[in-house]
Amino acid sequence: QVQPVESGGGSVQTGGSLKLSCAASTYMFSNCGLGWHRQAPGKERELVSSITLDGRTDYADSVKGRFTISLDKVQQVLYLEMNNLKTDDTAMYYCGIPLFQRGSCRRTYSFWGQGTQVTVSS
């Protein structure tokens, strides 16, 4: 059985921590960087965090101060460290790459994995 693209998810209690990993390849490390999305039951897929190759990061307001995105270019792995997890963080998490269109990085992403489930209980 092949290793999934995304891994590290699981079930934790509120206040717990998880670190997600996303297997990538160097050709995916475009100037647009990479990002993590999540999709909770009954909700649209939303951008959680993004990172550019020059080190700039961005986070959704709901996860600021709790999540940290990082990229290991040598091992070709994208990470999302999640601390102080809340019930609302429960979702399937996906890694992806922003599309490059009309001379700029777009907000629309391309995904290549099946996601990893994060479940937070109270």
N, C-alpha and C positions, 0 to 999 in steps of 0.2 A: 504494500500500500504506500503510495507516494505521500510525502509530507505536504500538508496544506500550505497555501501562500501565507495566510494569516494564522497566528497561533498565540497562545498565552491567555486566552479567555478562560472563564470559569465562574463559579458561584462563590460569592463572598458576602459578608455582612456589612451593613452600613459602617463607614469609617475604615474599611479595609482597603487594600491596595492590590493592583494587578499591573503587570507590564506586558503589553502586547508587542508582538513582533510581526514584521512583514518582510518576507523574502523578496528581494528585488534583484535587478541586474544593472550594470553600469549604463547600459543604453537607455534605461528609464530615468536616469538622473539628468533630466533636462533643466534648462534655466527656470522652468516653471516650478521645479521642486516636486514635492509629494505631499500627500495629506491623508488624514483619516476622516472617514465619515461613519455615521452610525444610523441605524434605523430601528426605532422602537416599535412595538406592536401598535398597529393602527395609525402610525405616523409616517410622514415623508422622510426619506433619507436626508440627513443634514450634515453639513461640514462641522467637524469637531475641532480640528487643528490642521495647520499646514506649515511647511518649512521649505524655504528656498535654499538653493545650493550655496548662497552667500551667507547663510545662517539666520536669516530673518524668520521669525515665527509668528504665528497668529493663532488665536484661540477664540472659540465661542465664549460669550459672556458666561454661560452656565458652567464652564469648566476652568475658567481663569483662576490661577492660584492653586489648582489641584492637579491638573494634567501637564505633562511635559513631553513634547515631541522632540525626537532626535534622530539623526541619520548617521549610520556607520558606513562610510563609503568603502572601506576596505573589505568588511565582511558582507557588504551589500544588504544591509538590513535596516529597515525603518522601524523605529520604536515609538510606543506611546505609553509612558509611565503614568498610571492613574492612581492618585492618592485620595484619601478621604472620600471614598466612593459613596454615592447616594443612590436611593432607589430609582430616581429618574435617570440614572446612568445606564440602567438596564436596556440593552439593545444588542443588535448584531453590528459588529464593527468591521469596516472595510478600509483597505488602503487603496489609493488611487493616484493618478497623475492628472494635473490640470491640462486641458486642451489648449493648444496654441493656435489662435485664430486672429486674423486681422491685425497682425503685428504685436499681439499682447497675449499674456496668459489669461485664460478665461476662468470663470467660476464653475464651469461644467467640467466634470472629471471623467476619466476613463478608469475602469476597475478591471482587475485581472484575477481576483480571488473569490472564494465563496464566503469569506467572512469568518469571524470568530465570535462566539456568543459570550456576552458578559451579563451576568445576573446578580443583582444586588438585592438582598433581602433585609428587612428591618427587624 
